[in-house]
Amino acid sequence: MIRYASLKTLPPEVSFPEDLRSRIHHDAAAGRLGFDGFMSKAVFDRLYRLSDDWDYRQALERLFTICTFDAEHGDSSSGQSKLVYVAGLAGAAGLTLAVSAWIWLAT
């Protein structure tokens, strides 16, 4: 399943890695960044390092957050999905936010 985050323009320095071009794209007409399937932390890190542009990084973080759940089933209720979500938050936004999310998910 392709998921999207708003991104009006792709920074000119961004050239997606060859092995990811079938999974990530920028739709200039719609002003959005799209990613197909599950996004691992390693993939996120590779894409994140492509640009220092704030808007690009924010869009990528939004995509990472929604693409960490099971892409095929969209199941965010399983323990494994919650763990992946929290691990993603830890990497993208810091340990404090991850702990807060874990507490929120546990309740």
Z-matrix of the N, CA and C atoms (Angstrom, degrees):
N
C 1 1.438
C 2 1.529 1 108.66
N 3 1.310 2 115.85 1 132.24
C 4 1.459 3 120.64 2 177.80
C 5 1.521 4 108.69 3 -87.72
N 6 1.309 5 114.69 4 130.53
C 7 1.463 6 121.49 5 177.16
C 8 1.521 7 107.98 6 -115.91
N 9 1.332 8 116.54 7 155.05
C 10 1.457 9 120.98 8 -173.03
C 11 1.519 10 112.03 9 -131.02
N 12 1.329 11 113.87 10 153.80
C 13 1.462 12 122.64 11 170.99
C 14 1.520 13 106.72 12 -136.67
N 15 1.307 14 115.90 13 143.66
C 16 1.454 15 120.96 14 -178.80
C 17 1.529 16 111.36 15 -64.67
N 18 1.324 17 115.77 16 130.56
C 19 1.467 18 122.46 17 174.78
C 20 1.527 19 107.04 18 -157.81
N 21 1.335 20 115.28 19 103.43
C 22 1.465 21 119.96 20 -175.18
C 23 1.518 22 112.68 21 -58.78
N 24 1.321 23 116.36 22 -50.49
C 25 1.463 24 119.40 23 -178.42
C 26 1.520 25 110.68 24 -133.03
N 27 1.296 26 115.57 25 140.83
C 28 1.459 27 121.91 26 176.34
C 29 1.529 28 107.81 27 -85.03
N 30 1.326 29 117.98 28 129.26
C 31 1.467 30 119.47 29 178.88
C 32 1.533 31 110.51 30 -55.62
N 33 1.320 32 117.39 31 140.79
C 34 1.468 33 120.61 32 -175.57
C 35 1.527 34 114.14 33 -61.98
N 36 1.327 35 117.72 34 -25.41
C 37 1.468 36 120.19 35 -179.20
C 38 1.525 37 113.26 36 -78.82
N 39 1.333 38 117.39 37 -10.29
C 40 1.464 39 120.38 38 -177.03
C 41 1.526 40 110.68 39 -80.52
N 42 1.313 41 114.17 40 120.57
C 43 1.460 42 122.62 41 172.30
C 44 1.524 43 105.80 42 -130.86
N 45 1.321 44 115.94 43 111.37
C 46 1.455 45 119.66 44 -175.25
C 47 1.521 46 110.81 45 -64.49
N 48 1.345 47 116.76 46 140.66
C 49 1.470 48 120.55 47 178.58
C 50 1.530 49 110.85 48 -57.67
N 51 1.303 50 115.45 49 143.35
C 52 1.472 51 122.23 50 -177.35
C 53 1.531 52 112.26 51 -50.75
N 54 1.332 53 117.07 52 -43.89
C 55 1.467 54 120.28 53 -176.50
C 56 1.528 55 113.60 54 -72.68
N 57 1.336 56 118.25 55 -8.83
C 58 1.464 57 120.92 56 179.58
C 59 1.526 58 113.14 57 -111.73
N 60 1.308 59 117.59 58 -4.78
C 61 1.469 60 120.90 59 -174.78
C 62 1.523 61 113.79 60 -61.97
N 63 1.311 62 117.79 61 -24.52
C 64 1.467 63 119.60 62 177.62
C 65 1.528 64 111.35 63 -80.60
N 66 1.332 65 117.03 64 -10.04
C 67 1.468 66 120.47 65 -176.39
C 68 1.524 67 113.99 66 -111.48
N 69 1.336 68 118.28 67 -23.37
C 70 1.461 69 120.40 68 -178.79
C 71 1.520 70 109.69 69 -126.67
N 72 1.324 71 115.40 70 141.67
C 73 1.458 72 119.82 71 178.10
C 74 1.521 73 109.87 72 -156.09
N 75 1.304 74 115.07 73 158.91
C 76 1.460 75 121.03 74 174.10
C 77 1.518 76 108.14 75 -112.40
N 78 1.315 77 115.93 76 125.96
C 79 1.462 78 122.36 77 177.34
C 80 1.531 79 106.92 78 -98.78
N 81 1.329 80 116.65 79 97.12
C 82 1.465 81 121.41 80 -175.87
C 83 1.527 82 111.64 81 -63.49
N 84 1.325 83 117.32 82 -38.31
C 85 1.462 84 121.11 83 -178.37
C 86 1.527 85 111.52 84 -63.87
N 87 1.327 86 116.31 85 -39.85
C 88 1.467 87 121.03 86 -179.64
C 89 1.526 88 112.28 87 -90.40
N 90 1.332 89 117.58 88 -11.95
C 91 1.462 90 121.14 89 -179.70
C 92 1.512 91 112.67 90 65.69
N 93 1.343 92 115.42 91 49.06
C 94 1.459 93 118.06 92 -178.37
C 95 1.526 94 111.23 93 -148.01
N 96 1.328 95 114.08 94 154.49
C 97 1.454 96 123.46 95 177.14
C 98 1.518 97 106.96 96 -105.35
N 99 1.322 98 117.30 97 130.78
C 100 1.458 99 120.97 98 -177.50
C 101 1.512 100 112.16 99 -119.71
N 102 1.337 101 115.22 100 146.17
C 103 1.465 102 121.14 101 176.83
C 104 1.517 103 108.16 102 -137.69
N 105 1.322 104 115.99 103 135.66
C 106 1.459 105 122.07 104 -178.14
C 107 1.520 106 110.40 105 -101.48
N 108 1.340 107 116.31 106 118.36
C 109 1.461 108 121.77 107 174.43
C 110 1.515 109 114.69 108 91.46
N 111 1.321 110 113.98 109 -161.90
C 112 1.461 111 123.06 110 -178.65
C 113 1.526 112 109.98 111 -76.57
N 114 1.334 113 117.23 112 134.91
C 115 1.460 114 121.02 113 176.39
C 116 1.525 115 108.92 114 -108.76
N 117 1.316 116 115.98 115 114.56
C 118 1.465 117 119.98 116 177.66
C 119 1.524 118 109.82 117 -76.43
N 120 1.316 119 116.06 118 164.11
C 121 1.464 120 121.40 119 177.13
C 122 1.522 121 110.21 120 -62.54
N 123 1.324 122 117.64 121 -37.58
C 124 1.466 123 121.17 122 179.39
C 125 1.531 124 110.90 123 -63.26
N 126 1.329 125 117.15 124 -41.82
C 127 1.466 126 120.93 125 177.85
C 128 1.525 127 109.56 126 -66.39
N 129 1.325 128 116.48 127 -44.77
C 130 1.464 129 120.43 128 177.41
C 131 1.526 130 110.62 129 -55.18
N 132 1.321 131 116.77 130 -47.79
C 133 1.466 132 120.87 131 -178.84
C 134 1.525 133 111.62 132 -59.68
N 135 1.317 134 117.24 133 -42.65
C 136 1.472 135 120.66 134 178.99
C 137 1.527 136 111.00 135 -62.05
N 138 1.321 137 116.28 136 -45.30
C 139 1.460 138 120.37 137 -179.17
C 140 1.526 139 111.69 138 -69.66
N 141 1.311 140 116.75 139 -36.76
C 142 1.467 141 122.41 140 -178.60
C 143 1.527 142 111.01 141 -62.74
N 144 1.320 143 116.37 142 -38.16
C 145 1.469 144 120.97 143 -177.82
C 146 1.529 145 113.68 144 -74.78
N 147 1.312 146 118.18 145 -4.50
C 148 1.463 147 120.42 146 -178.59
C 149 1.527 148 113.19 147 -71.96
N 150 1.334 149 117.12 148 -22.07
C 151 1.463 150 119.92 149 -177.80
C 152 1.523 151 110.80 150 -156.99
N 153 1.325 152 115.28 151 149.87
C 154 1.463 153 121.79 152 173.28
C 155 1.526 154 111.45 153 -93.21
N 156 1.316 155 117.14 154 2.21
C 157 1.457 156 122.07 155 -178.03
C 158 1.532 157 110.77 156 -62.72
N 159 1.337 158 115.87 157 125.45
C 160 1.467 159 122.35 158 -175.81
C 161 1.529 160 112.07 159 -60.41
N 162 1.326 161 117.81 160 -47.47
C 163 1.468 162 120.65 161 -177.94
C 164 1.526 163 111.40 162 -63.09
N 165 1.326 164 116.67 163 -41.52
C 166 1.467 165 120.82 164 177.52
C 167 1.523 166 110.55 165 -61.07
N 168 1.319 167 116.42 166 -47.36
C 169 1.465 168 119.88 167 -178.08
C 170 1.526 169 111.70 168 -65.19
N 171 1.318 170 117.62 169 -38.31
C 172 1.465 171 120.49 170 177.77
C 173 1.530 172 110.88 171 -64.63
N 174 1.318 173 117.31 172 -43.85
C 175 1.467 174 121.07 173 178.29
C 176 1.521 175 110.38 174 -62.49
N 177 1.323 176 116.56 175 -42.19
C 178 1.461 177 120.63 176 179.55
C 179 1.527 178 110.98 177 -64.86
N 180 1.325 179 117.49 178 -39.61
C 181 1.466 180 120.32 179 176.99
C 182 1.520 181 111.23 180 -63.45
N 183 1.335 182 117.38 181 -41.03
C 184 1.476 183 120.16 182 176.74
C 185 1.525 184 110.31 183 -62.26
N 186 1.324 185 116.76 184 -44.16
C 187 1.465 186 120.35 185 178.37
C 188 1.519 187 111.22 186 -61.85
N 189 1.317 188 116.44 187 -44.34
C 190 1.462 189 120.69 188 180.00
C 191 1.526 190 110.54 189 -58.44
N 192 1.316 191 116.20 190 -43.25
C 193 1.461 192 120.47 191 -179.62
C 194 1.525 193 111.50 192 -60.79
N 195 1.320 194 117.67 193 -44.87
C 196 1.469 195 118.90 194 -177.84
C 197 1.521 196 112.85 195 -81.65
N 198 1.325 197 117.74 196 -19.05
C 199 1.470 198 120.82 197 -179.18
C 200 1.523 199 113.34 198 -94.29
N 201 1.330 200 118.20 199 5.37
C 202 1.461 201 119.57 200 178.02
C 203 1.519 202 111.83 201 -87.65
N 204 1.329 203 117.43 202 -15.51
C 205 1.454 204 119.84 203 175.10
C 206 1.521 205 109.16 204 -76.93
N 207 1.296 206 116.24 205 164.29
C 208 1.463 207 121.72 206 178.27
C 209 1.524 208 109.48 207 -56.43
N 210 1.322 209 115.93 208 109.66
C 211 1.465 210 121.35 209 -174.37
C 212 1.524 211 112.33 210 -64.77
N 213 1.304 212 117.54 211 -32.20
C 214 1.462 213 120.15 212 -176.49
C 215 1.520 214 112.00 213 -77.64
N 216 1.330 215 116.79 214 -42.90
C 217 1.463 216 120.43 215 -174.03
C 218 1.514 217 113.51 216 -102.62
N 219 1.334 218 117.49 217 -16.97
C 220 1.456 219 119.99 218 -177.35
C 221 1.509 220 112.05 219 63.76
N 222 1.319 221 117.47 220 26.30
C 223 1.459 222 122.18 221 -175.27
C 224 1.517 223 110.55 222 -88.69
N 225 1.328 224 115.95 223 107.56
C 226 1.458 225 119.93 224 177.33
C 227 1.519 226 111.26 225 -101.45
N 228 1.331 227 117.63 226 6.87
C 229 1.456 228 119.86 227 -176.37
C 230 1.517 229 113.00 228 -93.09
N 231 1.326 230 118.29 229 -16.69
C 232 1.459 231 119.64 230 -178.06
C 233 1.513 232 110.72 231 -75.53
N 234 1.312 233 116.18 232 152.54
C 235 1.456 234 121.22 233 178.21
C 236 1.506 235 112.23 234 -59.99
N 237 1.332 236 117.02 235 -39.20
C 238 1.462 237 120.17 236 -179.54
C 239 1.525 238 110.57 237 -63.94
N 240 1.315 239 117.90 238 -42.71
C 241 1.457 240 120.57 239 179.07
C 242 1.517 241 111.13 240 -63.62
N 243 1.333 242 116.08 241 -40.57
C 244 1.459 243 119.35 242 178.11
C 245 1.521 244 110.67 243 -63.79
N 246 1.327 245 116.85 244 -40.71
C 247 1.455 246 120.60 245 179.48
C 248 1.525 247 110.74 246 -63.99
N 249 1.322 248 117.44 247 -42.74
C 250 1.462 249 121.16 248 178.04
C 251 1.523 250 109.81 249 -62.99
N 252 1.311 251 116.95 250 -41.80
C 253 1.458 252 121.63 251 179.19
C 254 1.520 253 110.85 252 -60.56
N 255 1.321 254 116.43 253 -48.26
C 256 1.462 255 120.93 254 -179.56
C 257 1.520 256 110.72 255 -65.22
N 258 1.318 257 117.67 256 -40.76
C 259 1.467 258 120.63 257 177.63
C 260 1.524 259 110.34 258 -62.34
N 261 1.302 260 116.77 259 -38.91
C 262 1.458 261 120.36 260 177.52
C 263 1.510 262 112.07 261 -64.51
N 264 1.319 263 116.12 262 -42.44
C 265 1.456 264 119.51 263 176.99
C 266 1.518 265 111.23 264 -62.61
N 267 1.311 266 116.49 265 -38.73
C 268 1.464 267 119.85 266 179.74
C 269 1.518 268 110.49 267 -60.77
N 270 1.307 269 116.62 268 -42.12
C 271 1.460 270 119.73 269 -179.00
C 272 1.512 271 112.79 270 -74.38
N 273 1.317 272 117.46 271 -38.58
C 274 1.457 273 120.51 272 -173.82
C 275 1.520 274 113.54 273 -86.71
N 276 1.309 275 117.35 274 -32.92
C 277 1.463 276 118.64 275 -171.98
C 278 1.514 277 114.36 276 -126.38
N 279 1.304 278 118.97 277 -3.79
C 280 1.454 279 120.55 278 176.46
C 281 1.509 280 113.00 279 107.01
N 282 1.302 281 115.18 280 157.96
C 283 1.456 282 122.78 281 -174.78
C 284 1.521 283 112.79 282 -63.63
N 285 1.314 284 119.10 283 -37.90
C 286 1.460 285 121.40 284 -178.09
C 287 1.518 286 111.26 285 -59.95
N 288 1.310 287 116.59 286 -46.17
C 289 1.458 288 120.50 287 178.83
C 290 1.521 289 111.05 288 -64.70
N 291 1.323 290 116.99 289 -37.93
C 292 1.462 291 120.85 290 179.72
C 293 1.519 292 111.01 291 -63.96
N 294 1.315 293 117.25 292 -42.14
C 295 1.464 294 120.69 293 178.56
C 296 1.521 295 109.65 294 -63.87
N 297 1.324 296 117.32 295 -42.54
C 298 1.464 297 120.71 296 177.51
C 299 1.525 298 110.92 297 -61.27
N 300 1.328 299 116.11 298 -42.31
C 301 1.463 300 120.16 299 178.96
C 302 1.517 301 110.98 300 -64.64
N 303 1.320 302 117.31 301 -40.90
C 304 1.460 303 121.39 302 179.55
C 305 1.528 304 109.95 303 -60.72
N 306 1.325 305 116.58 304 -44.32
C 307 1.467 306 120.86 305 178.78
C 308 1.524 307 109.53 306 -62.65
N 309 1.337 308 116.89 307 -43.86
C 310 1.450 309 121.36 308 179.57
C 311 1.522 310 111.22 309 -62.45
N 312 1.326 311 117.42 310 -43.12
C 313 1.461 312 121.17 311 -179.02
C 314 1.523 313 112.25 312 -69.82
N 315 1.324 314 116.68 313 -29.00
C 316 1.458 315 120.79 314 -177.93
C 317 1.527 316 111.70 315 -76.43
N 318 1.317 317 116.86 316 -17.83
C 319 1.466 318 119.28 317 -177.46
C 320 1.497 319 111.87 318 -92.55
